[in-house]
Amino acid sequence: MSITFIYNTVVQEELVVYGGVSGKHIESVLWSYNITTDHWSSREYNVSHAMAGHSAVLIDSKMYIMFGHSPVYGYMNKVQVMDLGRCLWLGCLS
């Protein structure tokens, strides 16, 4: 995992880091850190929005990602949802 800043972290049974800036590139990668095993891994979610400067909250197994900046879409005014339990990108809420 390269050095990333302006990211978001959500704690479940592990730390979940989504997006952020690595060098001059805005990321769309979701990383998880298992506190017990001291191990980082990336997860595949078919995420279409690279994001930075966003905020998120975890409710049950769903991570709700709010606002932020995308290099493609600019400043986001939508809430995006990932189902961490099923490793599924649910998209944007209307």
Long-range contacts (C-beta under 8 A, 24 or more apart in sequence): 1-31, 1-40, 1-42, 6-52, 6-53, 7-52, 8-51, 8-54, 8-55, 8-56, 8-65, 10-56, 10-57, 10-58, 10-63, 11-58, 12-58, 12-61, 12-84, 16-58, 16-63, 16-84, 18-47, 18-51, 18-54, 18-56, 18-63, 18-65, 18-82, 19-50, 19-51, 19-52, 19-54, 19-65, 19-68, 20-51, 20-52, 21-52, 25-50, 26-50, 26-51, 26-52, 26-69, 26-70, 26-71, 27-51, 27-52, 30-82, 43-87, 44-87, 45-82, 45-87, 45-88, 45-89, 46-89, 47-82, 47-89, 48-89, 49-73, 49-76, 49-80, 51-76, 51-80, 58-84, 60-85, 61-85, 61-86, 62-90
